[in-house]
Amino acid sequence: MTLTGRILLLVLLALAPAVAVQIYNEQALRASRTDAVRAAALRGAQGIAADLNDFADGARQTLDILAEEPAIQNRDARACGTFLAAVAERITGARIIVVTDRDGSLVCNSRGAAPGAYSLADRGYFKRAMATGSSAIGEYVIGRGTGQPTIQFAHPLHDASGAINGLINLGYDPEWLGRRLGQAGLPRDATITVTDRNGTVLVRLPDSAAWLGRPVPAGFAAGLERTLEGGGVAETPGLRGVMRITGVVRPEGALDGITVAVGLSRDLAFADIDAATQRGAVLIAIGTLIAVLAALWGGRRFIRGPVRQLLDAARAWSAGDLGVRSGLTGTSEFGQLGRAFDRMAADLQRHEESLKAELSRSQALQEQQVTMLHELNHRVKNTLATVQSLARQSRGGEEQVVQLENRIVALSKTHDLLTRRDWTRAPLRQVLENELSPYRAGADHVILTGEEVDLPPRYVLALGMTAHELTTNAAKYGALSTDEGRVSVAWGVSRGESGARRLRIEWRESGGPPVAPPRRRGFGSRLITGGIARELDGEVRLAFEPDGLRCTIDVPLECEAASFSLFADTSRRTAT
């Protein structure tokens, strides 16, 4: 073999390990991305199913509360219809609320239909709810009371002895439900398909108008069944035949018969890897061309030492160490060949590091997504628990309803404040301003005095609700009910005997109507004292002095490390 042939062979030997490393790294990255996309599809389907469960729980709780209305219990058709019409207007997404007797005949509905105008006895959800005595979601139907596509959620009614004597069901707009599920934070290319037990599409994003109420193709339905049998995630054709990595979940309980499928585009998921592969191929091709040209030029002379150096470098590259260089310099042919090899190895090393960095970023994004889903689930559960507690304590007349609405609005404002700060911390002054700013009638009407104190989310929520109750009481009965009244709030941070930091807040009213201690302890007082004691392990002292209410709040402040345990702490408190 000629010298040129030997050098060309050496070039190929040197390139082979680098190409093998490139291929191996690409395959490893593709395998990792495949696992990540499959997990994301399944998590997406589970998240949609969890959202549907929350929706079902909310509907069940709403119907359970409505079932206590005397007009419904007494089957007073006129009063019942008027009541349901008022309630339906306040429920987002609701199209109709219907009450039937145990035979399925209409008693009343929110649309004002006459008793007995139609029957629901043949509806599947009616039969399941009456047979099981539990809530049930219906199939896609054209509502008899609305003439529009409706998803019905039914709940049994009981008489004084506990026997089922009828049904109350809430009909939702499927397109509204689709818009709600579309806010789940899935990738922009994701598809969401929700079908009923008959295989009819309840929700489809995108293309809702094209698929709503249509039965899914047999091939798509068979693919969903195979996916469920295979662990809940697989690559299968979508509704339009496009291959997608699809996660499938079939909830139980009240959602029995519902199937949730979330599909992710494989092409879009691997777009960055394909681009990186193309760049790598170009780099390898350019490096190979440079190496061959340099080898042909260096083939004019045979120098044992440079050849040995190249062989040593090739062995190192074969072992996967792309950081090794040939060490050849100078203006000779072999010097140029050595530099060409070194450049090629450097390009390959940079590409390998780029692939590793991309893999690391993918793993970090996956972990971040899991953390965000857990945090979102936690925040939603805590918020629902708080609203449920307020609702239980606020049953009664219209005044109690207004109080409940105001408390929920206050909770929402506090949530908005935390959301603007990514749920990390928020200043105490801003929490107080949220509640007191609407009542400022002058420069000294409301006075806030204290150092800058940033509070963790748990403190912000508890102190926000406390400030709301104090402000509401002052606006109704205290200093904020008159132009001459004044409210002063002062706070400070000090260290107790144990060295722990404590926050002390003093709320003082003056210039308002004379104050007398209440005859009984109301829900607002219980919410203030109980919330601070339960959530923050603090103390509240209320002094009903003649010249104005005085409230002193003393709570321990968490250290920075402890604030990161908020997830676990608040989860335990909510469960309790």
Summary of the structure (lengths in Angstrom):
residues: 576
radius of gyration: 34.3
end to end distance: 83.8
largest distance: 112.1
contacts: 1849
relative contact order: 0.08
helix: 54%
strand: 20%
